[in-house]
Amino acid sequence: MLATLDLLVLQTLAHWLDVDRHIDAARCNGHRFMLVLAMDLDQAQFHAYQVQRALGDCLWVNLPTGPKEHSINASQASQVLGANHLGVIYNAHEEFNASAFSALAGTIEAGGIMVMLTPELPQWVVSCDQQLLAYGQSKQGCKSWFKHWWIDQWRQYDAVCLYTPQANTPNKVFETLISKPVDTAILADIRLKPNLHQQHIIDRLVAAHDLQETMIYCLNAPRGRGKSSCLGWVINAIDTSITQPSVIVTAPSKRALTSMQNTAAPAQINFWALDALLLQLPAAAMLIIDEAAAVPVSQLARLATHYQLLVLSSTQDGYEGSGQGYRLKLPRLLHQLNLATTELSLVEPMRWRQHDPLEELIAGSFLCRQQSTHCRAQQLQLAGCEHQQVSAEQLTHDPELLQQVYGLLMLSHYQTSPQDLRNLLDHATNQLHVWNYKNAVVGVVWLSEEGGFDIDLAHQVELGQRRLQGHLLAQILAQQAGFGEAACLTSWRVQRIAVEPNIQHQGLGSLMLDHIRLLARHQRIDYLGASFAADAQLVDFWASNDYLAVWLGLTADAATGLNSIQFMLPLSPPAHTLFASLRSHLSGYLKFAEDDWFQHLGDLPWFLVMNETLSELPQLSPAHNTRLLQLLAHGSANIYAGMYILEPLLAASHEQHLLTKSPQQSKKAYQQQVRRLALKSVS
């Protein structure tokens, strides 16, 4: 089907019986590689067990038939970050999550193998896996341009060994890989003692502990550099007789602390689960948070204000948790809290050899190192900016364009991960609009087509009985705000908007949104919108482009510690009607909640301005109030949207106090109580 796939099928390993020899050579060299078993799943599992026998230590992913104690689903990848394996066996027949795959590859030691099980490659590109279904593709005629792109990248790296039933020619790439000279510095006991950089960090942190510094140390490095091992040596070196209690360790999963436990021995790791730590805040001379990027920034800030000496350890790869949100948002937040920080880093790999082929494959083929289009600072002539709508097929066949576009998208959002590349290339209802200036990409708008539900489906969403993949803004307005018609109307949500940093603040962002508005009107779209963490600058930007707030989320975003906010620009008459109702609804909702749920926002200028503007709006009609109360009484979605309507109805019955959750109540019991009160008011 594809010339690239035909070529790769020819570049395969000839003799399966030689795989053990290749494994041994790779381990001696400290090299890691990816072995692709592109064949029937039963046949591939037979070969995977051969790898298991050869290595003796493999993690099985998405394979229920794998050894139970060494098996996970891809969704559980964050639980094993920091662990070490000689092999990971990843079944990609029914699902392939690039972020989970990247993270799991980072757990493989020098000389180990990432084994990937796929159908034969031409079939894998067109097989409708879980992601393609979630991205809105149909079972008939689906195609993954992401897989096409990724397979095409394999030829550029010395990491891929492809084995298929048709294998009949030695893999030249793999032969070159194993023929490289052995680095005598790669020894079996390399992890038994720290290298010079690690020893410097150990000495620094032990001294900080003994002197009881007031400091936040941020230990950041790419995966595989021995951060967890280094912290284990720190624990081992601390004289626990000086302070009691001495060191507390927390992490999203205790399972990921294997490396730290190995180097901390014989010292015991005093591990606290994150939820218990936040609840009890026990005394500690030093708190270590491993895999800190997987912890919500708001929780990190709370711990940072409580503990005098804090060590935050995390990768720079953005595979897990809040990713770049940790790197971009946390320093700003700590600065606002007036907390002193010190950066520490490790460069030399510990888990594998420098210039490792598998690491190069992951970083290069998933564009993890894209940063910017590198457009030089200049005065922008807006009339000279050229717009084009770009398809996934165009991006796949134009690597330079894809790299420029994806580089800008990574800059625009703090949670960009490898899976976003798959989303960009495979989602059926995405649109990508690109602006060029002097032959360079300077602006990108990534749109999601949403809504258009029939009345019955929209009502089910409104009640909380259905939740569809995608349609983020439409479903927030239907489920959280309680206006199902938002899901009936058609909408375009701006997922991301990015402008080259060197030419920002010259009007290009507004120009791009104006163009999108014209396109939406031409295609009779009902409304445009956006949903994002309520950063003051972003709120001002959207408001300056005629978008106004229609809802505000109760919970803070994990990566930013900020509430999510939803903006809308109505285009059609029905959308204008909906918009007016949503704004009135938001006004009542905020008046009821501003002294409680949104108390932390009370002094922020954008919140004050929004409240003042909303206070001038008329109240919702009695019919709307009745409908929202019925949703509250009979639905299973958000209980909070209609509570401001319920409160005055309870005043005469002296049950108003029941709208306040008691500390002893579970969330479920509280919701049931509120729904019972609503049911009484509408019956």
N, C-alpha and C positions, 0 to 999 in steps of 0.2 A: 504493500500500500504506500509506504513512505520510503524514499530512497535511504534516508538516514537509518531507519529500522532495518532495512535489508543489509546495510553495511555492518551494523552492529551485530546482527545475527551471524555474519561471517567471522567477526572478530571474537570468537568464543574459545573456551578452554576445551582442548581435544579429549583429554583423558581424565575422567573423574577420579580414577585411582591415584592420580598425581596430586590431588588437592592437599593431602596431608603434607607432602613435601613442600608445596607452596606455602601452606600455613606455617610450617616450621621456619622456612626462610624469612617470611615476613616478620615473625616474632623475633628472630635473631637480629634482624635489621632494625627493629623498632618501628616497622611500617604497619599501617593498618590499611585495609582495603574493603571494598563493597563487593560482595558476591551476589549476583542477581540470578535467582533460579526461576527462569521464565518458562513455566510449564504447568501442567495439571497440578492442582493443589496436593492431591494424595502423593503423587510422585515427588513433588518438591519437599513435602514433609519427611519422606524417607531420606532424602539427601540432607535435610536439615538435621536429622538425628545423627547422621554421619559426622557432621560438623560438631554437634554436641559431644560425641564420643572423642573426637580429636582434641577439642579444646577443654572439655570438662567443666566449663563455667559459662553458661549462656542464659540470657534473659529472653523469654519467649513473649511476643507481643501479638495480640489479636488471634491467638491460637489456643482454643479451649483444650485441645488435646496435649498441650505442652505440660511439662512437670508443674504441678499445682503450686508449689512453693516458689517457683521461678517464673511465674506467668502473670502478666498484667494486660489490661487494655491500653490502647494508645492514650486514652483520656486520663490515665493514671501516671503518665510519664513524670509529672512533677514530684511524685512520691519517691522516685529513685535517683533524683539528681544528687550528685555527690557520691553515688555508689560506683564500684568498679566491676567491670565484666570483661571477659576475654571475647565474648561474642554476644550480639543481639540478633535475634531471629524475628523479623518483622513481616507479618502477613499483610500484603497490600492488595489482596484479591478483592476485598469488599470495601476497604477504606484506606485512604492515604492522607495522613495529616503531616504536612511538611514541618510544622513546628515541633510536634512530638518526635518525629523522625530525627530532626536535627539535635534535639536535646538528648535523645537516647544514644545517638552516635557519640556524644560527648562523654558517655560513661564507659566507652570501650578503651581498654588499655593498649599499650604498645604491642604490636604483633597480633592484635585481635581482628575480628571480622564483623562487619555489619552484613548480615545475610538478609536479602529482601526476596520475598516470594511474590511473584506476579504471574498472571497469564502470559502467554507469548506476547511479545511487545506490541505488535500491530493490534492484537485483541485488547490489550490493557488500555490503549489510548481511547478506544471506543466503548469500553465496558462501563456500564452505568453504576458507579460505586456510590457509597453513602454521601460523599461530598457533592457529586454532580446532582443527585436528587435534591439535596438540601439547597443547592444553588439554582434550583428551578428548571433544570434540564429534564426532558422527558425520557422515558426508558427507550423509546424508539428514536434513533438518530442522534443520540448524545455523543459528545466528543470532548476530550480534555486537551485543550491547547497547552495547558500547563504541563501535562505529561509529555506531550510532543516536544515542548521547549526543553524540558529537563533531560529527556533521553538524548536529544541533540547535543546537549552540553557534555555528555559523558566522554565524547571523543577527545575533549580538550584536557582531560585529567588522567593521571596515572593511577587511578584508584578503582576502576570498574572492571570486574571480571564477570562476563556474562556466560551462563551455561544454559543451553536449551537442548531439547531432544535432537535438533538438527546439527549439533556441534560437530564440526569436522575439520576445523582449522585451528591451530594454536593461536592463543591470544597474544599478539606481539606486544601489546601494551603491558600486559601482565608479566611477560617474560622480561621486559625491560625493567619493570619494577623490582622483581626479585633478584636481578643481576647486579643491582647497585651494591657497592662495597659495604661491608658491615662496619658500623661505627662502634669501635671498641669501648666507647664511653657508655653505650647502652648496655648495662649489665643487669642481671636478674635482681640485684639488691639495690638498685638505684633509689628506690623509695624508702630504704631503711634509714637514711639520714638526710637532713635538709641540705639544699644547695646554698650557695652564698647569699643569694637574694632572700631566700626563705629565712636563713639564720638572722639576717639583719632585721626582718620583720618580727621574728620571735623575740629577739633582744629588746626591740622597741616596745612591744606590747607587755612583756614581762616587767620592764622598768616602769611603764605607765601604771601597771597594776600595783607594784610595790610602793610607788610614790602617790598612789591614789589620785591620779590626774583627773581633772574635769575635761573630758574630751570625747568626741565621736570620731573613731577611726573607721574610714571607709576603705575596705580591702576589695579592690576591683581587678578583675583579670578575665581574659577569655577562658572558656572552659578547658579543664585539663591541666591547669597550671599549678595545682596542688594547694589551693586555698584551704580546703578542709583539713588536709594533712598538716599544713602549717599551723592551723589553730589547735589541732590535737597536740602538737609539740609545745605550743604555748601553755596549754593546760598541764602538760606533763612537767614543764619547767617551773611552774609557779609553786612557791613554798606555801602550802595551805596552812601552815602553822601561824603565819603572819596575820591573816584575816579570816574570820569565819562568819557567815558563809563566804566562800571565795568567788567562784565563777559559776554562773548559770548559762546554760546553752538552750536556745530555742531554734526551731526550724519548722517549716510547713509540714514536714514528715520526719519522724525519728528514723525511718527506714533509710533516709539519705545520709545518715551520719556514719556510715561504715568506715570511711577513710579517716575521719576524725577519731573514732574509737580506736582504730588500729594504732595510730601514732600517740594517742593520749595514754595508752596502757603503760604502766599499771594504774595510773590515776583513773578515777571514775568520773565519767561525764555526768554532771548534775543537770539532766534534761527536764525542761518544763514544756508541756504542750502550750501552744500559743494562746489558746482561749483561756486556759487556767492561769497563765502568766499575766494576761491583761486583767483578769478578774481579781487576782490576789496581790500582784505586784510585790513579790517577796524581796527581802533585802539581798543585795549582791555587791561584791566589790568590783565585779566586771560582768557585763551581760554581752554574750556573743549571739548574734542572729545570723545563722547560716542560710544561704539562698534568700537573702533579704529582698530581692526583687520580686519574689513571689508573695510578699507580705504587703497588704494595703498600706499606702503611704500614710494615711491618717493614723493607722495603728503604730507605724514606725515613729511618727511624730510624738505620739503619746508616751511611748517607751523612752524616747530620747529626752523628753522633759522630766522623766522620773528618775532615770539612772544616770549616775555621775560619769561612769566610764562605760562606753558602749562601743562594740565592734560590729560593723555591718559588713558582711561578706557576700558578694554576688558576682555573677558573670557580666561581661559586657556584651554578650551575644543577643540578649533580648528574647531567648527561647521560652522563658517562663514568666508567669505572673504579669506584672505591670511593665516588664521590659524596659523600654526607654523612658517610661514614666518615672521609674526609679532614678535613672541617670539624669533626666532633665528637670523633674519637678521637685525631688527631695532636696537637693542642695538649696534651691530657692526657698523652700519652706523652712529648712533649718536656719537659713540666714535671717528670715523674718522672725524666727523664735530667738534670735541672737545666741545661737549655740555654736561653739567652736568645733571645727572639723579638721581632720588631717587625712589626706589621700595617701593610700598605700597601693602598690601594684606589683604584680608578678608577670613576667614576660616569657620566660623560658618554660616550655612544656615540661610537665613532670609525668603525666600519664602516658604520653607518647613522644615520639621524636619530633624535633623542630622541622618545619616544612612538611608536615605529615600529609600524605596524599588524600586521606579521607577528610581531614579538616579543610584542605584546600578545595575539595569537591563541594562540601557543604557550603562554605563561605562564598565560593565563586558562583556556583550554579544557582543558588538561591538568592544571589545579589545582596548578601548580608552586609557587605562592606560598601554599598553605594551610599554616598553622602550628599552629593550635590551635583548640579550640572556644571559647576565651576564657571558660571557666567561671570565675567568681570563687571565690577561696579561701573555704571554708566547712567546717563540721563536717558530715560526711556521715552520714545515717541510712540504714544499709544496707537496712533494711526498706522504705524508700521508693524503692529502685532497681527499675526495671521492665525486664524482659528481652523482647526480640523477635528472632526470626530474620528477616533481611532478604534479599530476593532481588535479583538484578541488575536485574530489571525495575522493582522498587520504587525502587531507587537512581537509575535512569535518569530516572524520572518525578518524582523529588523532589530537585531540585538542592541544596536547603539541607541535607537529610539526607546526601547524598553528600559535600558539602563538609565537614560536621562529622566524618563517619566517616573520610574520607581524610586530613583534617587530623590526626586522632589517630594514624592508621596511619603517617603520615610522621614523626611525633615518636617513634614506637616503634622505628624501624629506621633505621640509618645509611645504607642503600643504596637508599632509595626513589628510583625513577626514573619517568618518564612511562609506561614499559611496565607498571609495577605497576598503574596504573589500568586498563589493558586486561586484565591478569591478573585483577584483582578482579571486573570486569564480565563476562568471557567464559569463565572456567574452569568446566568442567562439574562438577568434583568439589570445588569450594570451598563452604564454608558461612560465612556471616557472621552473628555474634551480637552484638547491640548492647544496651547498658544505658543507660537514660535516668534522669535525676534532675532533677525540677523542669523538665521540658520541654527539657532539654539532654542531648546525648550525652556520657556521662562514661566509658564503657568499651566496648571492642571486642575480640572474639576472632575471629580469622580462621583457620578450620580447613581442612585438606586431607584428603579421604578417600583412604586408601591401602590397598594390599595386596589380598587376595582373589584372588591368582594361583592357577592350578591347579598341581599338583605338578611337572609337566614344565617349565612356564614358570619357576617358582620355582627349579628346579634349574639351568636355563640362566642365570638371573640370578646364582645362587650361583657358578657356574663362570666368570662374566664373559663369557659368550657372547651375552648379551642385556642391553640397557639400555633401559628404557622411560622416556618422558617423565613427569615427576612422580614420585610415590611415593618421595620423597627418603629418609625414615627407613627405610621397608621395604627399600629397596635397599642402604642403608648397612649395615644389620644382616645382609642376605643376602650382599652382595659383600665388604664389608670385614671384617666379623666372621666370616662363613662359616656363618651360620645361615639357610638358605633358608626354613625354616618361618615366619620373621618376615614374609616376603612372601606366604605362604599365608593367614595370619590377617588379619582386617580391623582397620584402625586409623584413628584420627583423629590427625593431627599438628597441633599448634598452630603455625601459621606465624608468627602475631604475636599478641601480647596487649598492649593499650595502655590506660592509665588517664590521664584528664585530669591534667596535672602539679599543678594547684592543689589536688587532693584525693587525692593519693597517700598511701600509708602509713596508710590507714584501713581496710584489709581488703577493698577492692573486688576487687582482683586475685584473691585467694583465693576470694572469693564466686563470681566468674565461673568459675574452674576447678572448683569444687564443682558448679556447675550443669551444666557441660559433662560432668562425670563421671556425673551422674544421667541426662542425655540419652543418653550412650553406653551405659550399662547397659540403659536402656529399649530401645534399638535393637540390643542384643546385639553391640556392638562388642567385639572381643577386647582391645584395649589402646589407651591414649592415649600420646602421646609428643611430644617436642620435640627439635630439633637447632639449636644456636646456638654462637656463639663463646664460649669458656669464661671469661667475665667473672665475678669472684668474687661480685658482688651477684646476678647472674642464677643462678649455681649455688646460692646460698643460698636464693633465692626458690623455685626448683623443688623443692629438697630439703624445704623447709618445707611444701610441698603434697603430700608423699608420692610424688613422682617421684624415681627414683634413676638414677644413671648406669649405662648398659649398654655404652657404647663411647666411645673417645676417639680422634679423628683424629690422624694423624701430622703433617700439614702445617698450617701456620698460615694463617688466613684472610687474604686479600690486603688487606682494608680495616682489620683490627684488629691483625694480628700475633698473634692468639690461636688456639690449637687449637680445632677444632670438637669439641663434646661432645654425646652423644646420651643423652636421658633417657627413661624409660619408666614407665608406671603400668599394671600388668596388671589386667585385669578378669575374664577368663574362665579356667577351669581350664587349658586349653592354653597360654594366655598366661602364667599363673603358672609353668608348667613351663619354658617358653622363658625367662622372666625369670630364674629360678634358674640355668639353664645359662649364659646370657649373663653374669651377674654372676660366676660362677666362672671363666668364660673370660676376662673382663676382668681378674680378679685375677692369673691366670697371665701374661697379656699384659703387664701393668704391671710385675710383678716382673722379667720378662725385660728390659724396655725402659727402666725408670726411670733407670738410670745412663747411658743412651746417648740414645735418641730423645727421652725426656722429661726429660732432665737439667735443662733450663731451667725446669721446673715444680717441681723438687724442694723449694724452700723456700716455696711458696705454701700458705697454710693450708688452702684447700679441697682441694688435691691430697693433702696429708698426711692429712686427715680421711678422704678417700675411700679412700686406700691402707690406712689402719688398719681401716676397716670391712670392706673386701674381704678382708683377710688372714685373717679369721675364717671365711671360707667354705670348704666342702669343694672338692676338686679335681674337674675334669670326669671323667666315667666313661671307662674304656678305650675303649668303643664310640665316644664322642664324639671322643676323641683320634684314633682311627683314621680317622674320617670327615674330620676337619680336615686330617690328613696327606694323605689321598687328594685332597682339594680343592687342597691345596698342590702336589701332584705333577701333577695332571691339569688343573687349571684355568688360567685366564688372568687371574684377578682378583687380589686382594691377596695378596702373598706373606708379609706380616708377621704376620698373625694366628696362624699355626700354627708360627712359628719357635721359640716357647718349648717346644713339644712335641717338635720335631725336635732341639733342642740336646742333651738328655741321651742321645738315641739315637746321636749321633755321637761321644760322648766316648770310647768304646772304640776307635773306628776312627781316632782322631786327626785327624778332619776338622772338628772344631768351629770352627776358625779360619776356615773357608770361609764361615761365616755372617756374617763381617764384610766389608763391601765395601771393596776396595782403591781408592785414589785414581785409579788408572789405568783401572779398570773402567767401562764404560758401564752405565747403569741396566739396559738390556736384557740385557747379558751377565751381570750379577749375578743378575737374576731367573732366567735360564736355569740358572745354576749352582745356586741354591737349589732349584729344582724338580727338578734331577737328583739332588740329595742326598735330597730327599723321596721320589723315585721308588725309589731304592735301599732306603729304609727300609720301604717298603710292599710291595715286590716279593717 
